[in-house]
Amino acid sequence: MSRQVCPEINAGPMFNAYPDSLGGKLADIVRFLEMKELNNVFGSFYILPSIFNTDLDRGFSVIDYELNEQLASAEDLEKLRKLKIELKLDFVLNHLSVLSHQFRDILRNGENSEFKDFFIDWNKFWNGYGQMTKEGYIMPDEDLIKNMFFRKPGLPILFVRFPDGKEVPYWNTFYQEVKYDRLDAVDLVYAMDIQYPTAEKIAELVNAEIAAGKKPGDIDFGEFSTFRDKVVEFLESGRMYLGQMDLNVKSPKVWEFYEETLRKLSEYGAGIVRLDAFAYLSKKPGYKNFFNEPETWELLEKVKKIADRYGIVLLPEIHSRYEEKIHEKLAEKGYLTYDFFLPGLIIDAMERNTGEYLAGWLNELQEKEIRVVNMLGCHDGIPLLDLKGLLPDVYIDNLINTLVQRGGYIKDLHGRKNMYYQVNCTYYSALGESDKKLLLARAIQLFMPGKPQVWYLDLFAGKNDYEAIKRGHKEINRTNLTWDQIREGMNKKIVMQQLSLLRFRNTFPVFGFDAEVKADNTEKHILKISWKKNGNSAFLEADLKTYDFRIDAFDENGIITFSFDSGSED
């Protein structure tokens, strides 16, 4: 297969944050990026999707792609343009929030909704491939679902009530919740014309059962059983939903929505669009429901044709084991891809004092012409599943144990042990909260091929936020910083040192996707990386035992233009 050409993008460092991560609003982050200390440090900014109108999952449950008026404005985006900062934005291809106007139209109009087929009707999808249950959904034949990958236990179904009372199961891969209003005795009196004392007792009974997790139809009404059907109907008619509904890619309206969204993201200033959860998009009876081939590639190419019209580079987001080689397939087809291997490889190298796997991975990136966005930390955890096949299992297990000992939380798949996915912790805490290790990790990242992405909390050497875990395990690495904390951070040596390295990476002309990059790990604990382009050169020599390193850069005349010795910086 001939390798397709990946579109040209700026290889300079990219800042990464939620719109409220620094100061509370996007305007505050703009203010931060306008500081003289940030001059020429970043050329790109990945803003996470709470910049849009969203409800759940810290922004990844999108209602629509209008700007979140509480966090961002068109004026903020214009200021970023003036700073010549290009945006990377998210497009969640697989699903939309139940609060989207498309889903709400279904709730209002049922069979008469123009968006009736915008989402995936479970029973229509599986018609002819299973048996109808008494609950009203088709149970697919066992041989057709045995290899399917579901994100949560049970079938991914959310029953949606149409205005005529009909219950329709829709495909729901991710989060779902059905809620009922607390019954009020007065409401029951008006709705059912019953005595107030009776209504009061029924409301008390029902509210207690709903709070205990029972569905209205499963409640034992006891002495009030004669009122059961009317009360259940009253509750169900007011049913509310939370969650994300899977989109039906066979619907022309979905593709109209894709076109409209990519156009809007381009107008916001997006040069790169991250395709979240795209691997779930293709669904087919008998297949695994995750990266089905060739259908996934066909859908991706269809999206790319739209993106090309708006000058957008697509970055498909997918976590998979190294041994599956999906990252290679993406590169072969001309797509930018994530380097989810680097965060774990760097920690492993420091823990075992050897750069053998780092050097091997760098050289592989170059030899196979794999263009990546790389990172240390991010809004998710440190990837582990991805490393399988690249690192020996024993090293991965040791890595897991080390990060857990340092306060990290393991994310298992479906709660099953040894089905590891990621460890949730800050990168600084993963490194044992060592400034020296963090600085070396940043230096190695900046000398790896690709476009370096910088999580805001890593820049400020952020520690695990154990209090935030109460809101969810991922919040351990999502602490919002106040302006006082930002000002305090800017006085820290580790922050200014990182900014110096990032400015060098952003401005020195040797760094780009077309440079000659090589790694040498002849001496086990010494990692050497060299960059050469148009007569310019840059060299990193790192000691993985002491965590000291030196950087030297030379122009086309052989004159040294940048030097950094971490040992002399102590």
C-alpha positions as CSV (number, residue, x, y, z in Angstrom):
1,M,0.0,0.0,0.0
2,S,1.3,3.4,-0.9
3,R,1.5,5.9,1.9
4,Q,-0.8,8.9,1.5
5,V,0.5,12.3,2.3
6,C,-0.3,13.8,5.7
7,P,-1.3,17.5,5.4
8,E,1.3,19.9,6.5
9,I,0.8,21.4,10.0
10,N,2.9,23.5,12.3
11,A,5.1,21.3,14.5
12,G,5.4,23.8,17.2
13,P,4.2,23.3,20.8
14,M,0.5,23.3,21.5
15,F,-1.1,24.4,24.8
16,N,-3.9,22.2,26.2
17,A,-6.6,23.2,28.7
18,Y,-10.3,23.5,29.4
19,P,-11.6,27.0,28.8
20,D,-11.9,27.5,32.6
21,S,-8.6,25.8,33.6
22,L,-6.8,29.1,34.2
23,G,-8.6,31.9,35.9
24,G,-12.1,30.6,35.2
25,K,-12.8,31.7,31.6
26,L,-11.2,31.5,28.2
27,A,-10.6,35.2,28.4
28,D,-8.3,34.5,31.3
29,I,-6.3,32.0,29.3
30,V,-6.0,34.5,26.5
31,R,-4.7,36.9,29.2
32,F,-2.2,34.2,30.3
33,L,-1.0,33.6,26.7
34,E,-0.5,37.4,26.2
35,M,2.0,37.5,29.1
36,K,5.5,38.5,28.0
37,E,6.8,35.2,29.5
38,L,4.7,33.3,27.0
39,N,5.9,35.2,24.0
40,N,6.8,32.7,21.2
41,V,6.1,29.7,23.4
42,F,3.0,28.3,21.8
43,G,1.7,28.4,18.2
44,S,-1.4,26.3,18.9
45,F,-4.0,25.8,21.6
46,Y,-6.2,22.7,22.1
47,I,-9.3,23.9,23.9
48,L,-11.3,21.0,25.3
49,P,-15.0,20.8,24.3
50,S,-16.6,22.5,27.3
51,I,-16.0,25.6,25.1
52,F,-19.2,24.4,23.4
53,N,-22.8,24.1,24.7
54,T,-22.4,20.9,26.7
55,D,-23.9,19.2,29.7
56,L,-22.0,16.2,31.0
57,D,-18.6,14.4,30.8
58,R,-16.7,17.7,31.2
59,G,-17.7,18.8,27.8
60,F,-17.8,15.6,25.8
61,S,-21.5,15.4,25.9
62,V,-22.2,18.1,23.3
63,I,-25.6,19.7,22.9
64,D,-24.5,21.8,20.0
65,Y,-21.3,23.5,18.8
66,E,-22.3,27.1,19.7
67,L,-19.8,28.7,22.1
68,N,-20.6,28.3,25.8
69,E,-21.6,31.8,26.7
70,Q,-20.5,31.3,30.3
71,L,-16.9,30.5,29.4
72,A,-16.0,31.8,25.9
73,S,-16.8,34.5,23.4
74,A,-16.1,35.4,19.8
75,E,-13.9,38.2,21.1
76,D,-11.7,35.6,22.9
77,L,-11.2,33.7,19.6
78,E,-10.4,36.9,17.8
79,K,-7.7,37.7,20.3
80,L,-6.2,34.2,19.8
81,R,-6.1,34.9,16.1
82,K,-4.2,38.1,16.7
83,L,-1.7,36.1,18.8
84,K,-1.3,33.9,15.7
85,I,-2.4,30.9,17.7
86,E,-4.2,28.2,15.7
87,L,-6.8,26.1,17.4
88,K,-7.3,22.4,17.8
89,L,-10.9,21.6,18.7
90,D,-13.0,18.5,19.3
91,F,-15.7,17.0,17.2
92,V,-17.5,14.1,18.9
93,L,-18.6,12.1,15.8
94,N,-20.3,9.2,17.6
95,H,-22.9,10.8,19.8
96,L,-24.9,13.9,20.9
97,S,-26.4,14.9,24.2
98,V,-30.1,14.0,24.9
99,L,-30.5,17.8,25.2
100,S,-29.6,18.3,21.6
101,H,-32.4,19.9,19.5
102,Q,-32.5,16.7,17.4
103,F,-33.2,14.5,20.3
104,R,-35.7,16.9,21.9
105,D,-37.6,17.0,18.6
106,I,-38.0,13.2,18.8
107,L,-39.4,13.6,22.4
108,R,-41.9,16.2,21.1
109,N,-42.9,14.6,17.8
110,G,-42.1,10.9,18.0
111,E,-42.7,9.2,14.7
112,N,-43.4,12.5,13.0
113,S,-40.0,13.9,14.0
114,E,-37.7,14.7,11.1
115,F,-34.9,13.4,13.3
116,K,-36.5,10.1,14.0
117,D,-33.6,8.3,12.2
118,F,-30.9,10.7,13.3
119,F,-30.1,8.3,16.1
120,I,-29.9,4.5,16.0
121,D,-33.1,2.7,16.6
122,W,-31.9,-0.5,18.2
123,N,-34.8,-2.7,17.0
124,K,-34.5,-1.4,13.4
125,F,-30.7,-2.1,13.5
126,W,-31.1,-5.7,14.8
127,N,-34.3,-6.5,12.8
128,G,-33.8,-10.1,11.5
129,Y,-30.8,-10.7,13.7
130,G,-32.4,-11.7,17.0
131,Q,-35.6,-12.3,19.0
132,M,-37.9,-9.7,20.5
133,T,-38.1,-9.7,24.3
134,K,-41.0,-9.0,26.5
135,E,-39.2,-5.8,27.5
136,G,-39.6,-4.5,24.0
137,Y,-36.1,-4.8,22.6
138,I,-34.5,-7.3,20.3
139,M,-32.0,-9.6,21.9
140,P,-29.4,-10.2,19.2
141,D,-28.3,-13.7,18.4
142,E,-25.4,-14.7,20.7
143,D,-23.0,-15.4,17.8
144,L,-23.5,-11.9,16.5
145,I,-22.6,-10.0,19.8
146,K,-20.1,-12.3,21.4
147,N,-17.2,-10.3,19.9
148,M,-18.7,-6.9,20.3
149,F,-17.1,-4.4,22.6
150,F,-19.4,-2.5,24.9
151,R,-18.3,0.4,27.1
152,K,-20.5,-0.6,30.0
153,P,-22.2,-3.8,31.3
154,G,-25.3,-5.0,29.5
155,L,-26.7,-3.9,26.1
156,P,-26.2,-0.2,25.2
157,I,-29.8,0.7,25.1
158,L,-31.8,3.7,26.3
159,F,-35.6,3.4,26.0
160,V,-37.1,6.6,24.7
161,R,-40.8,7.4,25.2
162,F,-42.6,8.9,22.3
163,P,-45.6,11.3,22.8
164,D,-48.1,8.5,22.1
165,G,-46.6,6.4,24.9
166,K,-44.6,4.1,22.6
167,E,-41.2,3.0,24.0
168,V,-38.4,2.9,21.5
169,P,-34.9,1.5,22.4
170,Y,-32.1,3.7,21.0
171,W,-28.4,2.8,20.8
172,N,-26.4,4.4,23.7
173,T,-22.7,3.5,23.9
174,F,-21.7,5.8,26.7
175,Y,-23.5,7.5,29.6
176,Q,-27.3,7.2,30.2
177,E,-29.6,8.1,33.0
178,V,-33.4,8.3,33.3
179,K,-34.8,10.6,35.9
180,Y,-38.2,11.3,37.4
181,D,-39.5,14.4,39.1
182,R,-40.4,14.0,42.8
183,L,-44.1,13.5,43.0
184,D,-46.1,16.3,44.7
185,A,-49.5,15.5,46.2
186,V,-51.0,18.6,44.7
187,D,-50.0,17.5,41.2
188,L,-51.7,14.2,41.8
189,V,-54.9,15.8,43.0
190,Y,-55.0,17.9,39.8
191,A,-54.0,15.0,37.5
192,M,-56.2,12.3,39.0
193,D,-58.9,14.1,40.9
194,I,-58.2,12.2,44.2
195,Q,-58.3,13.2,47.8
196,Y,-55.3,15.1,49.1
197,P,-54.5,12.7,52.0
198,T,-54.5,9.8,49.6
199,A,-52.3,11.7,47.1
200,E,-50.0,12.6,49.9
201,K,-49.5,8.9,50.9
202,I,-49.0,7.9,47.3
203,A,-46.4,10.6,46.7
204,E,-44.5,9.6,49.9
205,L,-44.5,5.9,48.8
206,V,-43.4,6.6,45.2
207,N,-40.7,9.1,46.1
208,A,-39.1,6.7,48.5
209,E,-39.1,3.9,45.9
210,I,-37.8,6.1,43.1
211,A,-35.0,7.3,45.4
212,A,-34.1,3.7,46.1
213,G,-33.6,3.1,42.4
214,K,-36.8,1.5,41.3
215,K,-38.5,2.2,38.0
216,P,-42.2,3.4,38.3
217,G,-43.5,0.2,36.8
218,D,-41.7,-1.9,39.4
219,I,-43.1,-0.2,42.4
220,D,-45.4,-2.2,44.7
221,F,-48.3,0.2,45.4
222,G,-49.9,-2.0,48.1
223,E,-53.2,-0.6,49.3
224,F,-53.0,2.1,46.5
225,S,-52.7,-0.5,43.7
226,T,-55.9,0.8,42.1
227,F,-54.1,4.0,41.3
228,R,-51.0,2.3,40.0
229,D,-51.5,2.6,36.2
230,K,-52.4,6.3,36.4
231,V,-49.5,7.2,38.6
232,V,-47.0,5.3,36.5
233,E,-48.3,7.0,33.4
234,F,-48.1,10.4,35.1
235,L,-44.5,9.7,36.0
236,E,-43.4,8.3,32.7
237,S,-45.0,11.1,30.8
238,G,-42.7,13.5,32.6
239,R,-39.6,11.3,32.2
240,M,-36.3,13.1,31.8
241,Y,-33.0,11.9,30.3
242,L,-29.3,12.4,30.7
243,G,-26.7,11.0,28.4
244,Q,-25.4,10.7,24.9
245,M,-27.2,9.1,22.0
246,D,-25.3,7.4,19.2
247,L,-25.7,8.9,15.7
248,N,-26.9,7.0,12.7
249,V,-24.4,7.5,9.9
250,K,-26.9,6.1,7.4
251,S,-29.0,9.2,7.9
252,P,-28.4,12.0,5.4
253,K,-29.3,14.5,8.2
254,V,-26.3,13.2,10.2
255,W,-24.0,14.1,7.3
256,E,-25.6,17.5,7.0
257,F,-24.8,17.9,10.7
258,Y,-21.2,16.8,10.2
259,E,-20.8,19.4,7.4
260,E,-22.4,22.2,9.4
261,T,-20.2,21.4,12.4
262,L,-16.9,21.2,10.6
263,R,-17.7,24.5,8.8
264,K,-18.4,26.1,12.2
265,L,-15.2,24.8,13.8
266,S,-13.2,26.2,10.8
267,E,-14.8,29.6,11.4
268,Y,-13.7,29.4,15.0
269,G,-10.1,29.1,13.9
270,A,-9.6,25.3,14.0
271,G,-6.6,24.0,12.0
272,I,-6.8,20.6,13.6
273,V,-9.9,18.8,14.7
274,R,-9.7,15.9,17.0
275,L,-12.3,13.2,16.2
276,D,-13.4,11.9,19.6
277,A,-14.8,8.3,19.8
278,F,-14.7,7.9,16.0
279,A,-13.8,4.2,16.2
280,Y,-17.3,3.5,17.6
281,L,-19.0,5.1,14.6
282,S,-19.2,2.0,12.4
283,K,-21.7,-0.6,13.7
284,K,-22.5,-3.9,12.0
285,P,-24.2,-7.1,13.2
286,G,-21.5,-9.8,13.9
287,Y,-18.7,-7.3,14.1
288,K,-17.0,-5.9,17.2
289,N,-18.5,-2.5,17.1
290,F,-15.1,-0.8,17.5
291,F,-12.9,0.0,14.5
292,N,-14.8,-2.2,12.1
293,E,-12.9,-2.6,8.8
294,P,-13.2,-1.4,6.1
295,E,-16.3,0.5,7.2
296,T,-14.4,2.7,9.7
297,W,-11.9,3.8,7.0
298,E,-14.8,4.5,4.5
299,L,-16.5,6.7,7.1
300,L,-13.3,8.5,8.0
301,E,-12.5,9.2,4.4
302,K,-16.0,10.7,3.9
303,V,-15.5,13.0,6.9
304,K,-12.0,13.9,5.6
305,K,-13.5,15.1,2.3
306,I,-15.6,17.5,4.2
307,A,-12.7,18.6,6.4
308,D,-10.5,19.2,3.3
309,R,-13.0,21.8,2.0
310,Y,-12.5,23.8,5.1
311,G,-8.7,23.4,5.4
312,I,-8.9,21.2,8.5
313,V,-6.4,18.5,9.5
314,L,-8.1,15.6,11.2
315,L,-6.7,13.9,14.2
316,P,-8.6,10.6,14.8
317,E,-8.5,9.7,18.5
318,I,-8.2,6.0,19.3
319,H,-6.7,4.0,22.1
320,S,-5.5,0.6,21.0
321,R,-2.7,-1.8,21.8
322,Y,0.6,-1.1,20.0
323,E,0.5,-4.7,18.7
324,E,-2.7,-4.0,16.8
325,K,-0.8,-1.4,14.6
326,I,-3.7,0.9,14.2
327,H,-1.4,3.9,14.6
328,E,0.5,2.6,11.5
329,K,-2.7,2.1,9.5
330,L,-3.7,5.7,10.3
331,A,-0.3,6.9,9.1
332,E,-0.4,4.9,6.0
333,K,-3.7,6.5,5.1
334,G,-2.2,10.0,5.6
335,Y,-3.7,10.8,9.0
336,L,-2.1,12.5,11.9
337,T,-2.3,10.3,15.0
338,Y,-1.7,10.4,18.7
339,D,1.5,9.1,20.3
340,F,-0.2,7.5,23.3
341,F,2.9,5.4,23.9
342,L,5.3,8.2,24.8
343,P,4.0,9.1,28.3
344,G,4.5,5.6,29.6
345,L,7.8,5.1,27.7
346,I,9.4,8.1,29.4
347,I,8.4,7.1,32.9
348,D,9.6,3.5,32.2
349,A,12.9,4.9,30.9
350,M,13.4,6.9,34.1
351,E,12.4,4.1,36.4
352,R,14.7,1.5,34.8
353,N,17.4,4.0,33.8
354,T,17.5,2.9,30.2
355,G,16.4,4.6,26.9
356,E,16.3,1.4,24.8
357,Y,12.5,1.5,24.2
358,L,12.4,5.2,23.8
359,A,15.2,5.2,21.2
360,G,13.6,2.3,19.4
361,W,10.2,4.1,19.3
362,L,11.7,7.3,18.0
363,N,13.5,5.5,15.2
364,E,10.4,3.6,14.3
365,L,8.4,6.9,14.0
366,Q,11.0,8.2,11.6
367,E,11.4,5.0,9.5
368,K,7.7,4.5,9.1
369,E,6.9,8.2,8.6
370,I,4.3,8.3,11.4
371,R,3.3,11.9,12.1
372,V,2.0,12.3,15.7
373,V,0.8,14.7,18.3
374,N,2.6,13.7,21.5
375,M,2.1,14.6,25.2
376,L,3.1,13.9,28.8
377,G,-0.2,14.5,30.6
378,C,-3.7,15.3,29.3
379,H,-7.3,15.6,30.4
380,D,-7.5,11.7,30.6
381,G,-5.1,9.4,32.4
382,I,-1.7,8.0,31.5
383,P,-2.3,5.4,28.8
384,L,-1.4,1.8,29.7
385,L,-3.3,-0.5,27.4
386,D,-1.6,1.2,24.4
387,L,1.8,-0.1,25.5
388,K,1.0,-3.8,25.1
389,G,3.3,-5.2,22.5
390,L,5.7,-2.3,22.8
391,L,6.8,-2.8,26.4
392,P,7.1,-6.3,27.9
393,D,4.1,-7.1,30.2
394,V,6.3,-7.2,33.3
395,Y,7.5,-3.6,32.7
396,I,3.9,-2.5,32.2
397,D,2.8,-4.2,35.4
398,N,5.7,-2.5,37.2
399,L,4.7,0.8,35.7
400,I,1.1,0.4,37.0
401,N,2.3,-0.5,40.5
402,T,4.7,2.5,40.6
403,L,2.0,5.0,39.5
404,V,-0.6,3.5,42.0
405,Q,2.0,3.8,44.8
406,R,2.4,7.4,43.8
407,G,-1.3,8.1,44.3
408,G,-2.7,7.2,40.9
409,Y,-6.1,5.5,40.3
410,I,-6.4,2.5,37.9
411,K,-9.1,2.6,35.2
412,D,-10.1,-1.0,34.5
413,L,-12.3,-2.0,31.6
414,H,-15.7,-3.0,32.9
415,G,-14.2,-3.3,36.3
416,R,-12.2,-6.4,35.3
417,K,-8.8,-6.7,36.8
418,N,-5.8,-6.9,34.5
419,M,-7.9,-5.3,31.8
420,Y,-6.1,-2.0,32.4
421,Y,-6.7,1.1,30.4
422,Q,-5.1,4.0,32.0
423,V,-3.9,5.4,35.4
424,N,-5.4,8.7,36.5
425,C,-2.9,11.0,38.0
426,T,-0.9,14.1,37.2
427,Y,2.3,13.5,35.3
428,Y,4.2,15.4,37.9
429,S,2.9,13.0,40.6
430,A,3.6,10.0,38.3
431,L,7.2,11.1,38.3
432,G,7.3,11.1,42.1
433,E,6.8,14.9,42.2
434,S,10.4,15.5,41.1
435,D,11.2,18.8,39.3
436,K,14.3,17.2,37.9
437,K,12.4,14.4,36.4
438,L,9.6,16.6,35.0
439,L,12.2,18.9,33.3
440,L,13.9,15.9,31.7
441,A,10.6,14.4,30.6
442,R,9.7,17.7,28.9
443,A,13.1,17.9,27.2
444,I,12.7,14.3,25.9
445,Q,9.2,15.1,24.7
446,L,10.4,18.2,22.8
447,F,13.1,16.2,21.1
448,M,10.7,13.4,20.0
449,P,9.2,13.6,16.5
450,G,5.8,15.2,16.2
451,K,3.9,18.1,17.5
452,P,4.2,18.4,21.4
453,Q,1.0,19.0,23.3
454,V,1.4,20.6,26.8
455,W,-1.2,20.0,29.5
456,Y,-1.6,23.2,31.5
457,L,-1.2,21.4,34.9
458,D,2.1,19.8,33.8
459,L,3.5,23.2,33.0
460,F,2.8,24.3,36.6
461,A,4.0,21.0,38.1
462,G,0.6,20.2,39.3
463,K,0.1,17.5,42.0
464,N,-2.7,14.9,42.4
465,D,-5.9,16.6,43.6
466,Y,-7.3,13.9,45.9
467,E,-10.2,16.1,47.0
468,A,-11.4,16.5,43.5
469,I,-11.7,12.7,43.1
470,K,-15.0,13.0,44.9
471,R,-16.3,14.5,41.6
472,G,-14.8,11.6,39.6
473,H,-11.4,9.8,39.3
474,K,-10.4,11.9,36.3
475,E,-10.6,15.1,38.2
476,I,-7.4,14.2,40.0
477,N,-5.6,15.9,37.0
478,R,-8.0,18.7,36.2
479,T,-7.5,21.2,39.0
480,N,-8.5,24.7,37.9
481,L,-5.9,27.3,38.8
482,T,-6.8,30.8,40.1
483,W,-4.9,33.9,39.0
484,D,-3.1,33.9,42.4
485,Q,-1.9,30.4,41.7
486,I,-0.9,31.3,38.2
487,R,1.2,34.3,39.4
488,E,2.8,32.1,42.1
489,G,3.6,29.4,39.5
490,M,5.3,31.9,37.2
491,N,7.8,32.5,40.0
492,K,8.8,28.8,40.1
493,K,12.0,27.8,38.4
494,I,10.5,24.6,37.0
495,V,7.8,26.6,35.2
496,M,10.3,29.1,33.7
497,Q,12.7,26.4,32.7
498,Q,9.9,24.6,30.8
499,L,8.9,27.8,29.1
500,S,12.5,28.3,28.0
501,L,12.6,24.9,26.4
502,L,9.2,25.3,24.8
503,R,10.2,28.7,23.3
504,F,13.4,27.0,21.8
505,R,11.3,24.2,20.4
506,N,8.8,26.7,18.9
507,T,11.3,29.1,17.3
508,F,14.5,27.1,16.3
509,P,14.2,26.2,12.6
510,V,15.4,22.6,12.9
511,F,12.2,21.3,14.3
512,G,9.6,20.1,11.8
513,F,8.1,17.0,10.4
514,D,10.6,17.0,7.5
515,A,13.8,17.0,9.7
516,E,16.3,14.2,10.1
517,V,15.9,12.8,13.6
518,K,17.9,10.0,15.1
519,A,18.2,8.4,18.6
520,D,21.2,6.6,20.0
521,N,21.1,4.5,23.2
522,T,24.5,2.7,22.7
523,E,25.3,3.4,26.4
524,K,22.3,2.0,28.3
525,H,21.6,4.9,30.6
526,I,22.5,7.7,28.1
527,L,19.9,8.8,25.6
528,K,21.1,10.9,22.7
529,I,18.7,12.5,20.2
530,S,19.8,14.6,17.2
531,W,17.8,16.8,14.8
532,K,19.2,18.1,11.5
533,K,17.6,20.3,8.8
534,N,18.9,22.8,6.3
535,G,22.3,23.0,8.0
536,N,20.7,23.6,11.4
537,S,21.2,21.0,14.2
538,A,20.1,20.4,17.7
539,F,21.3,17.7,20.2
540,L,20.0,16.3,23.4
541,E,22.1,14.1,25.7
542,A,20.2,12.8,28.8
543,D,21.5,10.7,31.7
544,L,18.6,8.5,32.7
545,K,20.3,7.7,36.0
546,T,21.0,11.2,37.3
547,Y,18.2,12.9,35.2
548,D,20.7,15.5,34.1
549,F,20.7,16.6,30.4
550,R,22.3,19.0,28.0
551,I,20.9,20.7,24.9
552,D,23.0,22.4,22.3
553,A,21.7,23.9,19.0
554,F,23.8,25.2,16.1
555,D,22.8,27.4,13.1
556,E,23.9,26.7,9.5
557,N,27.2,28.3,10.1
558,G,28.0,26.1,13.1
559,I,27.4,28.8,15.6
560,I,25.8,27.8,18.8
561,T,22.5,29.6,19.3
562,F,21.0,27.8,22.2
563,S,22.4,25.9,25.1
564,F,20.8,24.4,28.2
565,D,22.6,22.4,30.9
566,S,20.2,21.1,33.5
567,G,23.1,20.4,35.9
568,S,24.2,24.0,35.9
569,E,20.6,25.1,36.4
570,D,20.4,23.5,39.8
